[in-house]
Amino acid sequence: MQLSETQQKKALEKLTYFFSKSCDSCSGHDWLLNDKVFEMREFNMGTLVLGGQASVFPVITVSCKQCGNTYLFNAILLGLIEKKDDIAG
């Protein structure tokens, strides 16, 4: 899912504290906020479960431009998307 400009601005506002930190891996200070929401699915012993039977965890990524170290942030807790029954928050 593509983040709208409004959602991107909201993410930047919510993560202001993070962007002032240095990277844990290389001590770099230059960050890249991805403009898409990704999903992590519940582990089901190698079986892909689609639909309401498996929880989905929506995340946005922020990566260090120097070394590529990537952090995941919960898109629901950041207020970027609404929680639904089959989405973990």
N, C-alpha and C positions, 0 to 999 in steps of 0.2 A: 504494500500500500504506500502510495506517495504521500508525503506530508505536504499540506498546503503551506503557503507562506505564513499564515497565522499560526499554524501548529509549529512551524520551525522557529518562529519568534518566541512562542511560549516555551519551547524546549530550551532555547538559549537562555531565557530568563530564569527558568527553573534550575538550570545547570551552571549558572554563573560561578558559583563556588567551585565547581569542578574544573572549569576552564582556567582558573587561577592556580591550580595545582600543577606540579611537575609530574611527568610520567614515572611510574614506579619502575619501569624497566630501563629507561635510558636517561632520565632526568630532563627530557625535552619539554618544551612549553607550547608547542604548536599543535593544535587539535583540529580534527575534522569531524563535524557532525554529519552523519549520513542522513539524507533526506527521505529515507524509506523506513517503514516499520517492518520488522522481520518477526517470524514466529518460531518459538521453540515448542516442540510437542512433548507430551508426557511419554516416558519410556514404557513400552509394552512388550518387552522381551523380543525385540526385533520385528514384531508385527506392526505394520502401519495401520493405525486406526484413524479413520476420517469421520468427521461429523461430531455429534454430541456425545460420543462415547469416550472421547479423550480430551483432556484439558490442553488448551493452547495458551502459551505465555507470550504476549506481544512485547517486543523489545525494540529500542532504537540503539544504534551503535555510535560510539565516539572513539575515534582512532588517533593515535599519536602519528603525526606526519613524518616524524623522524625514524621511528623503528617499527611502526605498524601495530604496536600493542593496542588491543581493542577492548573497550569496556561496554557492558550491556546495561541499559536502564529500562525499567518497567514503564511502558508507554501509558498504562492505565494510571499508575500512581503519579505520573507526571501530568495527568489530566489531558493527554493528547487524544485518547480514544475512550469510549465508554465501555464499562464492563458488561458483558453478557453472561448468561448462564454457563456456556461452554468455554469461557475464557477465564483463565486463572489470573488473579490480581495480586 
